[in-house]
Amino acid sequence: MAKIRIIGIDPGLNRTGFGVIEVEGNRLVLVEAGVIRVPAGSLPQRMRSILEGLAGVIAATGPQRAAIEKVFVNVNPQSTLLLGQARGAAICAAIAANLDVNEHTALQVKQAVVGYGRAEKKQVQVMVQRLLCLETAPAADAADALACAICDAHGARLSQLAPIKRGASGRDRRARAAWRSLGERLLRGAT
């Protein structure tokens, strides 16, 4: 299997997390991770900071794909709208670099990394640390971005599996078994 680099992005108006991993077979390797601190200012200035910051990271690390979390609707519609604009700037940075962009829900990301879709941030940080063989857990925003990249890597591998037929219960037993097997192989490779 060829190596591929994936940038995960956790957009935000104050801090935008990013994490670049390299995937080769079952091996996941950290390339770079961090946080773009967006200075206070008008909305267009903040969008420009996100766009330029991510463009710099993409140029420096050379990913082939980008993964970003889908927007969730939270209690405050204004916050959701602003987050959507930060996501737009992040997606534009990826598209301008000719990257394929994949979106994943927070539930999918947590399921792929922790094995539980309602996991807490600390659990995500610890599993990202373990999966990437890091000495310390990354900062929360960087960990969320790395988790998104890891989810994308898992999805790419699973898409290569044979189609799955649904059972009478509507649950995909083979899919769950494939996720579990993949997680176990990654953990064995990470220890």
Secondary structure, DSSP 8 states (H G I E B T S, - for coil): ---EEEEEEE--SSEEEEEEEEEETTEEEEEEEEEEE--SS-HHHHHHHHHHHHHHHHHHH--SEEEEE-----S-HHHHHHHHHHHHHHHHHHHHTT-EEEEE-HHHHHHHHTS-TT--HHHHHHHHHHHTT-SS---HHHHHHHHHHHHHHHHHHHTTS------TTS--HHHHHHHHHHHHHHHHHH-
